[in-house]
Structures are given as C-alpha cells and as structure tokens.
C-alpha cells in the first residue's frame, strides 16, 4: 500500500511538473489576427444595426433578432453599448444628431424614446415594438420588465455618460421616470454572475452600492465543483455574464474584481479542456435556437443537483435534448480576452464564416458547420443583437488593449496530462489550493494584466 501511495504521489508530481514545463517552454506564436481583422469583424457585426435590418429607420429602435420585431430593456442597453463601441472603432462618426444615423442621431432617438415611452406605473413594460414604440403583445405573466433587464439598461446609460458626459441630463431624466421602482428591483438580484452583471447598473445610481452582490463573488470561497481540472464555484455558470462584465468593464462603475476574473478564466479553461478532450468546438453560453427558441448552455448548473454541461431553459427546470452549439460571440470574445492559441483560433476560424450583410449568425455546430439550418424557414432568427453587440464589444476590447499570447495547458500536447482533465460532477466542496496548482504562469500573467489595462478612450 505504501509503495502504491508513493508511486501515485511521484506520478502526480511528474504530471504537475510536465504541465508547468510545457507552459513555460512553449514558444509564443506570431499573431494571426491583428487590429484590422478586429475592425473588420466589428464592421460585419455593425451590419445588424443598419436601417431595415436590425434598426427601424423611422423610430430608431432595434429588434432583438430579425424574426422578432420587439426589444426588451436588455436589448436597448445592448444597443447603447453597441453604438458606443461602433463610435470608438470609428465605424460611425459623431454626426449632427439630425437624422444622419451617426452616433448622436442614434443615441438621441433612443433617449427620446426612453423619455416618452409608456410605462406600467413606474416600471417599463417587458418589450416594445421596434417600429411604433408601443408595448409588444406578450402573455400577462411577462408584462413588465425585470431586475436583470433594468440593470442592463442602467449599466448602459451609465456607460454612455462616461463615454459622453454631455448626455448626463438626458440620462437623468430617463432614470427619474422609473426611480421609484428601483428600490424593489435592486434587492432581488442574485448573488451570482448574472446578479453581478445587473448590479453594475444599479450601483451606478446614487445610494445603491450593491456591495453584497459584488462581495458574494469577489470573496467567494466555496463550495466548488471540478470541471476538466478547473474548480468552478457551485453557481449557475454560463459564459455570457462573465464575458459582458469583462468586455464592458472599462465603462462600468465596478470593474470586475480579481476573484471574478479568476473564475472567468477557470470557465474559459474548462471550455478549452472540453475542446481538448473531445475535439468538439466548445463555446457554450445562452443564445438563440430554433426549437426551443432560446437555450441556456450551462457549464455548471443546479437542476435538482449540481450538474455540468447541461442545456436548459432559464430556470434549469426544463432540460433540452438538443445539439449544443458553439456560439460565435463567445468565440470572438474568448480570443479578445485571452489571446490566440489553438483553442481560440479554432473557434474564431469557424465563427468568422458566419459573417454576413445581416451581421454575425448565432453559432456553428460543434463540428464547425453553420447551424443556420436549424432555423429552417425562419432563418432570419439566426441573427440577433445579443450576438452582434458582444462581437462589437470584443473588437473594441481587443483593439484598446491587445491581449498577451496564452499557451493552454489543456491542449493535447502530452498524453500524460489528459487524465487530469477528467470531469468530476460531484457537489462536494474541493480544496481551493488544488486548483491553483493547475493555473500556469501564463494565465496568472493574463489575469494580472487584465487588471492593469487602460480604459477605452472617447474619440471625438
């Protein structure tokens, strides 16, 4: 028994040493894609926001996807962010603000709508028609907006005032209309990644620090669940909120903390680990589907018990038996944040094929083939604002502060480390120090530099 224990211990030490040696010895490859590529991809994403495509010429409002002529406050917030990023990348000019569809004109149309739209008491309705600005016909249970959508809109309005302080008085008049509804909405945010994202908006208001939400993740100590060698918090985990907080962090009131960035990195490494182990393109998040029309791809989720790699509805109450998709927004966002390596290049080389005059399509299958066929005769639904806003955010982020090259230790460089990527789906807490051993110096450097990067500068 002693010999077996010693042999196992020696093997573990050798495996750990090999992981570190591979990470340290691997040379940095030359950059395949540069700033011109990022601006090109951003230009493609901006096609979604052209009049007659995703934006109505008369009202100046957008639709959430090309088969649904309505938008929620989440979508309106994303449109504000998209317009900021388009301006920062010089895809549009400042403009005169008088119908020229440049930055000023687009923002003014959004703000005028928000200052005058119908409300349900103090609370915005769930969704509004992109052509008339009137409320969309939805079931009674979904009549009014929720805390997540309001947090997203408030975050975007705050970002706008940082990008262009001249809009402060107009933004304040928009906020004043629903000010009385915010106290109740701000206290129902979850202490998870989605809550963190929504709290960015409420924390921008005077008197709403949201520290309880931020601290829940910034000071999280467990329990954890092991996924391809990465200790992930036992929280519902998808890539979307993690990436949005990072990509938009330069304009947020509470930049992501070191712990948040660490967890985001672990989720990224877990996705890369799945790709390395299976060969399947892995870029899981939430996104459009055809049937059902929206899917949450969870890396970790509690669906009766803690599980990994599960596709469900928003509450994880219904499990979907459908094919996972590799979403283009995650592909480009991962390269923007973590740099080029075999994993991110494989994702982007598949995703870039989805660019069109309607913007980027939602996703490929995990084989790399376009998933547009899933939508059948409703192929317009393959194009959404959520996808194209994140592509714009990724491009602005990459251009503002190019990431360092990162060599993944989860790649198939050596069969000796493959067994360490075996998935463990137990809900038992895992000692935190075990995960730290698997973090390479390159990843630690990436986390450090992400805290030191400069913000996006407004261009006039």
C-alpha positions in Angstrom: 0.0 0.0 0.0 2.9 2.4 0.9 4.5 1.7 -2.5 1.3 2.4 -4.3 0.9 5.6 -2.5 4.4 6.8 -3.2 4.2 5.8 -6.8 1.0 7.7 -7.2 2.4 10.7 -5.4 5.5 10.7 -7.7 3.3 10.4 -10.8 1.2 13.4 -9.7 4.4 15.4 -9.1 5.7 14.5 -12.5 2.4 15.4 -14.1 2.3 18.7 -12.4 5.9 19.4 -13.4 5.1 18.5 -17.0 2.2 20.9 -17.1 4.3 23.7 -15.8 7.2 22.8 -18.1 5.0 22.7 -21.2 3.5 26.1 -20.3 6.9 27.6 -19.7 8.8 26.1 -22.7 6.2 26.6 -25.4 7.2 29.4 -27.7 4.8 32.3 -28.3 3.4 32.0 -31.8 3.1 35.1 -34.1 -0.3 36.8 -34.0 -2.6 35.6 -36.8 -5.2 38.3 -36.4 -4.5 42.0 -35.8 -6.4 45.2 -35.3 -7.5 45.4 -38.9 -9.2 42.0 -38.5 -11.0 43.1 -35.4 -12.2 46.2 -37.0 -13.4 44.1 -40.0 -15.3 41.8 -37.7 -16.8 44.8 -35.9 -17.9 46.2 -39.2 -19.6 43.0 -40.0 -21.4 42.9 -36.6 -22.5 46.6 -37.2 -24.4 45.5 -40.3 -27.0 44.1 -37.9 -27.7 47.7 -36.7 -28.3 49.1 -40.2 -31.8 50.5 -41.0 -34.1 47.9 -42.3 -32.0 45.1 -40.8 -32.0 45.3 -37.1 -32.9 49.0 -36.7 -36.1 50.8 -37.7 -35.3 53.9 -39.8 -38.3 55.9 -38.5 -38.2 55.1 -34.8 -34.5 54.5 -34.4 -35.3 51.5 -32.3 -34.0 48.0 -32.7 -35.4 44.4 -32.7 -33.9 41.6 -30.6 -33.5 39.3 -33.6 -34.5 39.5 -37.2 -37.6 37.4 -36.7 -39.0 39.2 -33.7 -39.9 42.9 -34.1 -39.6 43.8 -30.4 -36.9 44.6 -27.9 -36.6 44.4 -24.2 -34.6 46.9 -22.0 -31.8 44.4 -22.1 -31.7 44.8 -25.9 -31.9 48.6 -25.6 -29.0 48.6 -23.2 -27.0 46.4 -25.6 -27.8 48.8 -28.5 -26.4 51.7 -26.5 -23.3 49.7 -25.8 -23.0 48.6 -29.5 -23.3 52.2 -30.6 -20.6 53.3 -28.2 -18.3 50.6 -29.5 -19.1 51.4 -33.1 -18.1 55.0 -32.4 -14.9 54.1 -30.5 -13.9 52.0 -33.5 -14.8 54.8 -36.0 -17.4 52.7 -37.7 -19.7 55.7 -37.4 -18.9 59.4 -36.9 -20.2 61.8 -34.2 -22.7 63.2 -36.6 -25.0 66.2 -36.4 -27.7 64.3 -34.4 -30.4 65.2 -37.0 -31.3 62.0 -38.9 -27.9 61.0 -40.2 -27.7 57.7 -38.3 -24.4 58.6 -36.8 -23.6 58.4 -33.1 -25.6 61.4 -31.9 -28.6 60.7 -34.0 -28.9 57.1 -32.8 -28.4 57.9 -29.2 -30.8 60.8 -29.3 -33.5 58.6 -30.8 -33.0 56.0 -28.0 -33.1 58.7 -25.3 -36.2 60.4 -26.6 -38.0 57.1 -26.7 -37.0 56.3 -23.1 -38.1 59.7 -22.0 -41.6 59.3 -23.5 -42.4 55.6 -23.8 -45.5 54.2 -22.0 -44.8 52.6 -18.6 -46.8 50.3 -16.3 -46.9 52.7 -13.4 -43.3 53.3 -12.8 -42.0 50.1 -14.4 -41.2 49.7 -18.1 -43.1 47.0 -20.0 -41.4 43.8 -20.9 -40.9 44.7 -24.5 -41.6 47.4 -27.1 -42.3 47.3 -30.8 -39.4 48.5 -32.9 -41.5 50.5 -35.3 -44.1 52.1 -33.1 -42.6 52.1 -29.6 -45.8 50.7 -28.2 -45.7 47.7 -26.0 -45.5 44.3 -27.6 -48.2 41.7 -27.1 -46.9 39.2 -24.6 -48.6 37.0 -22.0 -49.7 38.7 -18.8 -47.1 37.0 -16.7 -44.4 38.8 -18.8 -46.0 42.2 -18.9 -43.4 44.2 -17.0 -39.6 44.3 -17.1 -37.4 42.6 -14.5 -34.4 43.4 -12.4 -31.9 41.9 -14.9 -33.1 43.9 -17.8 -33.3 47.1 -15.8 -29.8 46.6 -14.5 -28.6 46.1 -18.1 -30.2 49.3 -19.3 -28.9 51.3 -16.3 -25.4 50.0 -16.9 -25.5 51.1 -20.5 -26.8 54.5 -19.6 -24.0 54.9 -17.1 -21.5 53.8 -19.7 -23.0 56.5 -22.1 -22.4 59.2 -19.5 -18.8 58.1 -19.1 -18.2 58.0 -22.8 -20.0 61.2 -23.5 -20.7 63.3 -20.3 -22.9 65.7 -22.3 -25.7 63.2 -22.2 -25.9 63.2 -18.4 -29.0 65.4 -18.1 -31.0 63.4 -20.6 -30.0 60.1 -18.9 -31.0 61.5 -15.5 -34.5 62.4 -16.9 -34.8 58.8 -18.2 -33.9 57.4 -14.8 -36.2 59.8 -12.9 -39.2 58.2 -14.7 -38.7 54.8 -13.0 -36.7 55.9 -9.9 -39.5 54.8 -7.6 -39.3 51.2 -9.0 -35.6 50.7 -8.5 -35.5 50.0 -4.7 -37.7 46.9 -5.0 -35.8 45.7 -8.1 -32.3 46.2 -6.7 -32.8 43.9 -3.8 -33.9 40.8 -5.8 -30.6 40.4 -7.6 -29.0 37.0 -7.2 -25.5 36.7 -5.8 -24.1 35.0 -8.9 -22.7 36.0 -12.2 -26.0 37.4 -13.6 -26.6 39.3 -10.4 -23.1 40.8 -10.7 -23.8 42.0 -14.2 -27.2 43.5 -13.3 -25.7 45.1 -10.1 -23.4 47.1 -12.4 -26.4 49.1 -13.4 -28.0 49.6 -10.0 -24.6 50.5 -8.5 -24.4 53.4 -10.9 -27.3 55.1 -9.1 -26.7 57.3 -6.0 -27.4 55.3 -2.9 -27.1 51.8 -4.5 -23.7 50.3 -3.7 -24.7 46.7 -4.3 -21.7 45.6 -2.3 -23.5 42.5 -1.1 -23.8 41.2 -4.6 -20.3 42.1 -5.7 -18.8 40.7 -2.5 -20.6 37.4 -2.8 -18.3 36.7 -5.8 -15.3 38.8 -5.1 -14.9 37.0 -1.7 -16.3 33.6 -2.7 -14.5 30.7 -1.0 -16.6 27.6 -1.9 -18.1 25.1 -2.4 -16.6 24.1 -5.8 -17.1 21.5 -8.5 -14.3 20.2 -10.7 -14.8 20.5 -14.4 -11.9 19.4 -16.7 -9.4 20.2 -14.0 -10.9 23.6 -13.1 -12.5 24.2 -9.7 -15.7 26.2 -10.5 -18.0 27.8 -8.0 -21.3 26.0 -7.4 -23.2 28.7 -9.2 -25.2 28.6 -12.4 -22.4 29.2 -14.8 -22.6 30.3 -18.4 -20.1 32.4 -20.4 -22.5 35.3 -21.1 -22.4 37.4 -17.9 -18.8 36.7 -17.3 -17.7 38.0 -20.7 -20.0 41.0 -20.7 -18.6 42.2 -17.3 -15.1 41.9 -18.6 -15.6 43.3 -22.1 -17.6 46.3 -20.8 -15.6 46.7 -17.6 -13.8 49.9 -18.8 -17.1 51.7 -18.7 -18.6 50.1 -15.6 -18.9 51.6 -12.1 -17.5 48.5 -10.5 -14.7 46.9 -12.7 -14.5 43.2 -12.2 -12.5 42.1 -9.2 -9.6 39.8 -9.2 -11.7 36.9 -7.9 -14.3 37.4 -10.6 -11.6 37.5 -13.3 -10.1 34.3 -11.9 -13.4 32.5 -12.1 -14.0 33.8 -15.6 -10.6 32.4 -16.5 -11.5 29.0 -15.0 -14.7 28.8 -17.0 -12.7 29.6 -20.1 -10.1 26.9 -19.3 -12.9 24.4 -18.6 -14.4 25.0 -22.0 -10.9 24.7 -23.6 -10.5 21.5 -21.6 -13.6 20.0 -23.2 -12.4 21.0 -26.6 -9.1 19.4 -26.0 -10.6 16.2 -24.6 -13.3 15.7 -27.2 -12.2 17.7 -30.3 -15.6 19.4 -30.4 -15.7 23.2 -30.7 -16.8 24.4 -27.3 -18.2 27.9 -26.9 -21.2 27.4 -24.6 -23.4 30.3 -23.5 -27.0 31.3 -23.7 -28.4 32.1 -27.2 -30.9 31.8 -29.9 -32.1 28.4 -31.1 -35.0 27.4 -33.3 -36.9 24.9 -31.2 -36.8 25.8 -28.4 -36.3 29.4 -29.4 -33.7 30.2 -26.7 -31.3 27.8 -24.8 -29.0 28.2 -21.8 -25.9 26.1 -22.2 -24.7 25.7 -18.6 -21.1 24.7 -17.8 -22.4 24.3 -14.2 -26.0 24.4 -13.0 -28.2 23.1 -10.2 -31.0 21.1 -11.9 -32.2 19.1 -8.9 -28.5 18.5 -8.1 -25.3 20.2 -9.3 -24.6 19.1 -12.9 -22.2 20.1 -15.7 -22.7 20.6 -19.5 -26.5 20.8 -19.4 -28.9 22.6 -21.8 -32.0 24.0 -20.2 -34.4 26.9 -20.0 -33.6 30.0 -18.0 -34.5 28.4 -14.6 -32.9 25.0 -15.4 -36.3 23.4 -14.7 -36.6 22.0 -18.2 -33.8 20.1 -19.7 -33.5 20.2 -23.5 -32.4 17.2 -25.6 -30.9 19.3 -28.4 -27.5 19.6 -30.0 -25.1 22.0 -28.3 -23.9 25.0 -30.4 -20.6 26.8 -30.4 -21.7 30.5 -30.3 -19.8 33.0 -32.4 -20.0 35.7 -29.7 -18.1 33.5 -27.3 -15.5 32.5 -29.9 -14.6 36.1 -30.6 -14.8 37.2 -27.0 -12.5 34.5 -25.8 -9.9 35.5 -28.3 -10.2 39.1 -27.4 -9.8 38.5 -23.7 -7.4 35.5 -23.6 -5.4 35.8 -26.9 -4.6 33.5 -29.7 -3.9 29.8 -29.1 -5.0 26.5 -30.7 -8.4 26.6 -29.0 -9.4 30.2 -29.7 -8.1 30.1 -33.2 -10.2 27.0 -33.9 -13.3 28.8 -32.5 -12.7 32.0 -34.5 -11.9 30.3 -37.7 -15.3 28.6 -37.5 -17.2 31.7 -36.3 -15.9 34.1 -38.9 -17.6 32.1 -41.6 -21.0 33.3 -40.1 -20.4 36.9 -41.0 -23.0 38.4 -43.5 -24.7 41.6 -44.5 -27.0 40.9 -41.6 -24.2 40.7 -39.1 -22.8 37.5 -37.5 -25.1 34.5 -37.2 -25.6 32.8 -33.9 -23.5 29.7 -33.9 -22.0 26.7 -35.6 -22.5 23.1 -34.6 -19.6 21.7 -32.6 -18.3 20.3 -35.8 -17.7 23.8 -37.1 -20.5 23.7 -39.7 -23.0 26.6 -39.7 -26.1 25.9 -37.6 -28.4 28.1 -39.7 -30.2 25.0 -41.0 -31.8 24.6 -37.5 -33.9 27.7 -38.2 -35.4 26.3 -41.4 -37.8 28.7 -43.0 -37.3 31.2 -40.1 -33.6 31.7 -40.9 -33.9 35.4 -40.0 -33.9 34.4 -36.4 -30.3 33.2 -36.8 -29.2 36.9 -36.4 -29.6 38.7 -33.1 -28.5 41.8 -31.4 -27.0 39.9 -28.4 -24.5 38.2 -30.7 -23.5 41.2 -32.6 -23.2 43.5 -29.6 -20.8 41.1 -28.0 -18.7 40.9 -31.2 -18.5 44.7 -31.2 -17.6 44.7 -27.5 -14.9 42.1 -28.2 -13.4 44.1 -31.1 -13.3 47.3 -29.1 -11.7 45.4 -26.2 -9.1 43.8 -28.4 -8.2 47.0 -30.2 -8.0 49.0 -26.9 -5.7 46.5 -25.2 -4.4 43.6 -27.2 -4.1 40.5 -25.0 -0.9 38.5 -24.4 -0.5 35.2 -26.1 -1.5 32.3 -23.8 -0.5 28.7 -24.2 -3.2 26.3 -22.9 -2.0 23.5 -20.7 -5.2 21.7 -21.6 -4.3 21.2 -25.2 -3.2 17.7 -26.4 0.5 18.5 -26.1 1.0 15.4 -23.9 -1.0 12.3 -23.2 0.5 12.4 -19.7 -1.8 15.3 -18.6 -5.0 14.1 -20.3 -6.2 12.1 -17.3 -6.2 15.3 -15.2 -9.0 16.7 -17.3 -11.5 14.0 -16.4 -14.7 15.7 -15.3 -16.0 15.3 -11.7 -19.6 16.1 -11.2 -19.9 15.7 -7.5 -21.2 18.6 -5.4 -18.6 18.0 -2.7 -16.5 21.1 -1.8 -13.0 20.9 -3.3 -10.0 22.4 -1.5 -9.2 25.6 -3.2 -5.5 25.2 -3.3 -5.8 22.2 -5.6 -7.0 24.4 -8.4 -4.2 26.9 -8.0 -1.6 24.2 -8.9 -3.1 23.9 -12.4 -3.0 27.6 -13.1 0.0 28.3 -15.3 2.3 31.3 -15.1 0.9 32.5 -18.4 -2.7 32.5 -17.2 -1.7 34.3 -14.0 0.1 36.9 -16.1 -3.1 37.4 -18.2 -5.2 37.9 -15.0 -2.7 40.5 -13.7 -2.6 42.4 -17.0 -6.4 42.4 -17.2 -6.5 44.5 -14.0 -3.9 46.9 -15.4 -5.3 47.6 -18.8 -6.4 51.1 -19.7 -10.0 52.1 -20.5 -11.4 52.8 -23.9 -10.8 56.5 -24.7 -13.6 58.5 -26.3 -12.9 59.7 -29.8 -14.3 63.0 -31.0 
